[in-house]
C-alpha cells in the first residue's frame, strides 16, 4: 500500500492540504492522461526503469476520466461502426531499431498480430481500444513489484508547487491533492470554447430555433437534432466528416448492398458537404511496399534542422522550411519513379540524383531539371496541385459539380490501389520522415498539419467507395471548394456556397462543423491548462503549450524549462503525427516518450540520492 499522506490544515494560498516539506514520502509521478500517449510513456518508463532507477519504490498516479489504455478517443463504449483509418498491420505501440532513442528497444506485436486478424483490414475503434488496454496492462506489469500504479478516474484541475520542490495536482472530486516529484501531461486532443465566429453562429441558431453543432469529436456530438430528410450544411471534409457520414447513415439503419449501392432507412438527413479544398482526404494506399525504399532523410534531416536553428531569428516556415520539405518529398517521389518505373524517365538515376542534390530548392533549375528528366507531366510531383486540387476549376451547375467530384474520388481510389503509382507510397514515407524532424522547430503553424493529413491520414478506401454510393443515392451532396457559410436573418436559415459553382447557394436549418477544435491557450476548456497558462506557462502563436523538444519539459514565457513538469502530445509545440505509428518508420512519438521517460527517471534517481545523503 502507498504511504498515506497526513491531512494537515490548509496553508494560506495553497490549493489543498499537503504533507509537511521534508517529511518521509514515497517518490511519485502523476501522469495526466491515460490514453495512448500516456500508455506509451508508461511503456518507456518500464523499459528504462532497470537502468536509470533500479528497484527503488515508486508510485505512479494516472489521472483520466476515461479508461486507461484507450482513453477518450479509443474507448470501448463507442459505435463499432467507427473504424481506424489505418490498417491493422500498420498500427504498433512498440519500438524497433528504426526509433532513434537512448532507451532499450522492446519489440511487441502490431494490432494485427495481437488480434490475429488480417493485417489489411481496418479495425473498429473499440478493437484498437482493446489493443491499447492490453498494451497498458503489459506496461504496468513490466514496471515490476516496487512500482505501484494508481488509477484516478477523474480530471486534473491544477498543478501547484515551487519550481524546485514537490508538485501538487488538484483533482476533481478529491479534497487533497496528489503529491508528485514530477508531473507528465499526456492529455491528447482538447475541447475549446467557441471562437467569435462560432459564438455568432450559435447565437443565430438560438434566435431562430436552428441546429448548430460546433467543432467537436464526432463520436461525442449529439446528432439526434439532425432530422430525417432535412438538409444539413457540413463544413469540413476530413475524418470528422467520415465519422459523421457513418453515424447518420449506417448508424441510423441504412445498409450497403452486395453491389455497393446504398439502401436508405428513411431516417437519414441530406448532407451538403464542403471545405477549403472541397474534396475528401486522399484514400489510404491499398498495397504494400515492394523494392528499394528511398534513403530518408536526405535533404531535411538533423543537419538541415541544425542549420535552421543556428540562423539568427526564428525560421519562417514558408520561406525557410517548406522549400527543404518540398525537396525532400520530391527526392522520395523521384527515387521511386527512377528505381521502380525507369521506362517513364529520360536519364539515368545517378545523373539525375547528382543534379537534383546540387539544385537550389527554391530556384528555377530544379523544375527545369525535372521537366527534362520526366517527360510526362503526370509523373512529376506537384505539391501545390495536391494541396488545392479544385483551384481555378469551375462547374457549370450544381449537378455538374456532383459528377465532377464523383469522378475525382473514383480517380483517387483507382490511383491509390495501382502500383503503377507507387510514387505516392514513397511520398507518404517522405511525409513521415519530415514529421519526425519538425518537433525540434517547435510550432510550425496549422497549415502543415492539414497538408499532412490531406495526403497521409485519409480514410480507408472502402469509406470513399461508400461515400460515392451515398452521393449516388442523394444522401450526400458536394458543395465544392472555398465554402462560405452565412446566416440569413430575414429567412432564418443558414446559407452555404463555394467557389466551385459561383452563385449557387444551399439553405438549411442545421449546420455541423465537422472538425476538431483548434488548439487555443485562451479558449481551452481544460482547467489544468488554463491554470498552467495563468501561472506562467508559455504558448505559441497557434495556441500550443511550449515545451523543450529535447525532453518535453514545459517552458515558461521566458522559455525556461520547468524542472518537474513535462508534456507530450498534439497540444504541445513538439506535436508528432500520432501516438502510435507504422512499424519500422521511426516512430517520432516513441522517441519523445523515451526521452521524457529517461529525463523523469533521471530526476527521480537524483532526488533519491539527495534524500539518501541527507
N, C-alpha and C positions, 0 to 999 in steps of 0.2 A: 504493500500500500504506500502511496506517496506520503511524504511528510506533511502533516496538517499545518495550515497557515493560521496562526493565532489571530483572532479578531481583536483589533485594537481600536481605540477611539479614532474617529476620522480627523486627520490633521487638516488644519486650515488650508484651503486652496487645492486640496488633492481630491481626485475623483472618488476615492473609496478608501476603506481601511486597508492597511498594508503592514507587513511584518517590519519589525524594527531593523534598521540598517545594521549590517554586521552580524545578525543572528544566523544560526546554522540553517542551511536550506539545501535542498537538492537542486542541482543545476537543471535548468529548464529552457525549452524553446516553445514559443507559441507560433503555430503556423495558421494563418488566417486564410481559409480557402482550401477545401479538401477535394477539389475536382482533379482533373488530370494533371494540372500543373503542380498542385500540392502533392499528389501521388508521385509524380516524377521526382520532386525534390526529396521525398522520403526514400525513394529507391536509391538515389545518390547518397543520401545521408547514411543509409545502411551499408552501401558499398565502400564508403570512405572511413567508416567508423573504426575498424580494426587498426588502420594505420595511424590515424590522427587523434583518436580519443581512447582507444583501448576498451577495457571493460569497466570504466567508471560508471557510476549511476547517472541516469538522465531521465527527466520527464519531458515528453513531447505532447503538447496540447494542440489538438486540431479543432478549429472553430469554423463551422459551416452549418447553416440551417438545412442543407441538403445532405443526402447520404454520401459518405466518404467513398472516393473512387470516381464515380461518375459526376458527382456534383450536380449543379443545376441543369447544364446543357445536356448531359448524358444520363440523366436519372431514369430509372426503370419505369416510373409512372407516367410515361407519355405514350402517344399513339405509336403502335408498331408500324403504322403506315409511313412514318417518317424514317428516311434512310440516311446513312452516312453518304457523303459524296466522294468516298474513297473505296476502292476495292479492298476486300478482307486481307489480301496478301500485301497490301501497301500500308498497313497500319501496324506499327510496333511501338511499344513503350520501353524498349530495351536498347542499350548501347551496343555498338560494334566497333571494329577497328577504324572505321571511317570518321568517328567522332573525335575531334581534336580536344582532348581533355587530359587532365593530370591524373584523375582517379582511375581505378581499375575498370576494365570492360566486364560487364555482367550480362552475357547474352541471354535471350529469352525468346519465347515464341511470338510470332505475329498473331494477330487476331484469327487469321485463317487456320494456323497451326493449332492454336489453343482450342478453338471451337470445333476443329475437324470438319471444316466446310470448304467448298470450292473457293479457291482464292480469287477467282474472277467475279465473284458475286459482290453485291453492295448490301452489307448487313443493315439491319434496322438500328436505330439509335439505342433502344433498350439492349440490343445484343452487344453493342460497344460498351454500354454501361456495365454489363455483366463482366466483360473482359477487364475493364478498368477496376472493378471491385476486386477481382481476383489479383490483379497486379498490386493493388493496395494491400490486400491481406498478405501477399507474399513479402512485400516490403516491410510491413510491420513485424512479421515473423523473423525476417533477416536482421532486424535491429538487435535481436538477442535478449537474453533474460535480464540484463541490467538496465534495459530501457523500458519504461512504462509509457504506453500511449493512451491518452485520454481523449475521447471524442465529446465535443460540446455542440449539440445541435441547436445553435442559436447564432446571432450576429455579433460581431465585434463592433463596438461603438467608438472607442477612443484608445489611443496609446499615450501614456504619460510616463514620466521618469526622466532623470537627468541624462545627458549625453554619455557620461562615463559611469553611470550606475544602472541598477536594475530597472527594467521596464515593467509597466503595469497595464494590462489590457482589460478594459472595461467591457463586459458582455451584457447583452440584453437579457433581462430577467434574472440576473445574478447580482447580489448585493456587493460581493467582494471581487476585486479584480484578480486576474491571473498574473502572478509574478513571473517574470521571464528574464533570463540573462540576455536573450535576444529575440527578436520578432521577425518572422518572414511572411510577407504578404504575397499570396498566390490566388488572388480573388477573381481572376477571369474577366469576362465582359460585364460591364456595369450599366445599370439604368441611369437615366439622366432626366432632370426636369425639362419641360418643354422650352424650346428657344422662342424667340419673338414671333417667327412665322407660325410655328405650331400653336402657340397660345392664341394668336388671332384666328386661326382656322378652327380651333376648339371652341372659342367664344362664338364664332359664327354658327357652328353646328348647334351649340346650345340654344342660340336665339331662334333657330328655325327648325328645331327638332330633327336634326340630321345626325348621321353617324360619322364620327371621326376617330380613327384608330391611329395614334401616333407611333413613331418608331418603337419597336419592341421585339423581343424574342417571340417568334410567331407561335410557338407551342404554348406560350403563356398568355396570348391575346384572347379576349372573349369575342369569338366570332359569331355568337348567336344573334347579334343585331343585324347581320347581313342576311337579308330576306330572300327567299327563293324567287328567281326570275327577274329580280331588280338589278339595274346596272350599278356597278361598283367601280370607281376610279382607283387604280392601284399605281402608286408611284414607286418604282423600284423593280428591277428585272433580274435580281441576283438570287441567291439561295433562299432568302426570306420569302421571295415570291413563290419559288418552287414549293416550299412548305405550305404556304397559303393555298396554292392551287390544289395540292393533295388533300388538305383538310376540308376544303369546300366542295370537293368532287367525290373522290372515293370515301372520304370521311363522312359524307352525307348519303352514302348508299349507292352512288354510281359505280359502274364497273366497266372494265375494258374487255371486249370480246376477243375471241381467239384470233380474229383477223386484224386486231389492233384498233378497231373503231371503238368509240365510247358510247355506252348505253346510259343515258341520264336517269337519275332517280326522280327528277322533278323538283328537288329541293335545292338545286344549285343557283346561286346568283350568276350574273354575267360579268366577267372580269375584264375591264378595259385597262390594259397594262402598257405603261411607257416608262422611259427613263432618259437619262442624259444620252446614252449610246443608242437606246431604242431597241436593243437586241439582248437576248439572254447571254449569260456567261457561256464561253465555249465548252462544249461537251468534254467529258473525260476521254482521254485517249483509250481506245479499245483493244490495244495489242501490247504485248510485252517487248522489252528492248532486246535486240539482237545485234551482234557485231561489236565493233570498237566504240567505246564511249569517248566523247570529246574530253581532252585533258583539261579539266577545270579545277580551280580558277586559272585564267590566263592573263586577262587584261584588267580584271577587277578583283584582285586578291589582297592579302595582307599588306604587300608592299605599296599597292596603289592607295589603300586606305591610310597607311602611314604617311604617304606623301600629302594626301589631302589634309590630314590633321596637322601636318607640320607647316602648312601655309599660314600666313597671318590672317586672322579673321575666320569666321565660321564659313565652311564651304557652302556655296549656293547649289541646291540640288540640280536645278535645270542647267545651270552654266557649267558646274564643275563635276558633278557626279553622273548625271544622265548620259553624257557622251561616252563615258567609260563603260557604263552599263550597256548601252547600245552596242558598243564594240564587242563586249563580252558575249552578248546574246547572238550577235552576228557571227562571231567565231564558232559558237556551238552549232549554229544553223549550217554554216558553210562547211565545217568539218564533216558533218554528217552527209551533206549533199555530195561532197567530193569523194568521200570514202564509201558510201552506200549506193550512190547514183552517179557514178563518174560520166556516164553517157550523156548527162544533161549539163556538162561543164565543157569549157573550151580550152582550158590549160591544165597543167599538172598541179596537184595539190602543193608540193613543196615550193614551187614558184609563187603560187597564189598566197600561201601562208607567209612567205617572207615579205612580200609587198604589203599584205594586209597588216602585218605586225608593225611595219615602218610607217604606215599611213596615220596622219593626224585624225583622231576620232571625230572631230568636228569640221574637218576640212573637205574640200571638193574632190580630192584624189581618191578617197575611199569609194564613193558612189561610182566614179569612173572606172575604177579597178573592177568592181563587182559587175558593172554593165558589160565590160569586155570579157569577163571570165564566165558569166552565167547568161547565156543567150536569151532564155525565156524569162520575161519579167515575172511570171507566176512563180518562178523558183527563187526569186530574191526576197529577202526579209524586209518588210515594210512595217515598222512598228507603229507609225502614225496611222496607217490604214487599219491595222489591227485594233488600235485603240478607238478609232472613230469610223466604223465601217459604213455608216449612213451619212457621213458628212457630204453635203452637196447633192445628195440623192433626193429627188422629189417624185412623188407619186401623183398621178392624175386624179385619183379618188381614194376614198377610204377603203373601198373594196380592193382596189389595186394594191394598196399597202398591205392588206391581209395576204394576198397571194405572193407579193414580193417578200414578206417576212417568212412565210412558209417555205419559199424557195431557199432563202438564206439558211434557215435551220436545217433543211434537208441536205444542203451542200455541206454544212458544218459536220453533220452526222456522218456523211459519206467519207469526208476527208479524214476525220478522226479515227475511222476504222480501217483506213487504207495505208498499208506500209509503204506505198509509193510516196507518201507524205511524211515519212519518219523524221524529217527535219523538225516537225512540230514537237516530237518527243525530245529531241535534242535541245530545243529552246526551253522546254519545260525543265530539263536538267540545269540549263543555264540560269533560269529564274531561281531555282532552289539555291544554286551556288551564290548568286548575287545576294539573296536574302540572308545567307549566312555571314556575309561581310558587313551588312548595313548596320547592325546594332551598335557597332563601335562609333558610328557617326551620329548617334542619337536620333532625335526626331527629324525625319526627312520629309514630313508633310503627309497629307492624306492621299494625294494623287497616286503615289507609287503603290500603296496597298490596294487601291481599287484596280489599278492596272494589273497587278499580280493576280488578284482574284479573278478578273475577267479572263485571263489567259490560262491560269494554272489551277484554279479552285472552283471549276464549274460543276454542274450536276452530272450524274451518270447519264449515259446515252439513252437508256430506257425512259428516263424522265422527259427528255426532249421529244422522244417519239410520242409519248402520251400528251405532251403539250400540243404537238401537231394534231393529234386526234381530237383534243378539246377545241382547238381552233376550227377544225372541220365541222364539229358539232355546234359551233356558235357559242360555246361556254366561255371561251377566251377570245378577246378581240385586241388587236395591237394598235397602240397609239403612235408608235414610232419614236424618233429621237427628239431631243430638245424639249421634252414635255414641260409644259407650264400648267399650273393649277390656279384657278381664280375662284373667288366667292362672289356669287351674284346676289346682292342684297334684294333686288327687286323680285327676282324669280324664286329666291330662297333655295338655290341649288349650288352645288359645286360644278365648275366647268373645267374641262381639260382639253388641251390641244398640243400640237407639236410642230416641229419644223418639217417633218416628212410630208405632211399634207397641209400646206398653208391654208388657213381659213376654215378648217374643219374642226368642230368642237363637239365634245361629248358632255352631256349633262347627267348628273347623278346625285342622289341624296345620301351617298356614302362615299367616303374617301379613306383609303388604307395606305399608310406609309410603310412599304414593305422593305424595311431595313432595320439594322440595329441602331440604337442611339449613338451619336458621335461622342467620343471622349470629351470631357469638359471639366476643368478644375472649378469653374463657377457653378455649374449646374448638376454635378454628380449627385445622385441620391444616396451614395454611400456615406453614412455619418462618420465612418472611420476616416475616409479620405478627406472629407470636409474638415475634420478636426486636424488632420495632418497639415493641410494647407494653411489653416488658421495658425498653427503652431510653427510655421516657417518652412515647410517642405516646398521644394521648387516645382514649377510646372512649365512645360514647353508652350510655345505659341499655339499648338494644336490641342492643348489641354491634357497632355500626358504627364504623369509623375516622372520627374527626372531622377535617373539612377546612374550609378557608375557602371559602365558597360563591362568592366573587368570582373565584378563580383556581385552586382545588383544592389550595392548599398544605396540607400535613399540619400539624395543630395538636397541640401537646403538652398535657399535663394542665392547664396553666395557660392554655390557649387561645392560646399564642404560635405564630404560623406559622413553619414551618421554611423558611429562605430557599432551600433547594436540594432539597427533597423535595415531590413533588406526587402526588396520587392522584385517579383518576376511576373511577366505576363503581358497581355495586349494593351493594358492601360499605362504601361511604362514606356520610356523613350528607348528601351532596349527590346522592344517587341519583336517577336520572331513569327515565323509563318504558321506555327501551331505547336500545341503541347505534345503531340505525337506526330510521327512522320513515316515516310517510306524507309524500309531497311536500306542500309548502305548508301545513304545520301547525306551523311554528316550530322544531321540532327542538331540544328542550332540550339533549340530549346534544351536538349540533353546536355550540351556543352555548358550552357548557362546554369542549369540545375547543378551540375558538377562543381562549377566554380563557386557558386553560392554555398553549397553544402560544405565544401572544403574550407571556405572562409569562416563559416559558422562553427565548424568543429575546431578549427584553429583557435578561434576566440574562446570557446568553452574550455579547451585544454589550457590555454594561458591563464584563464581565470581560476581554474582548478589548481594550477601550480602556485599561483599567488596565495590562494587560501591555505594551501598546504604549508607554504613557507611562513605565512603569518601565524 
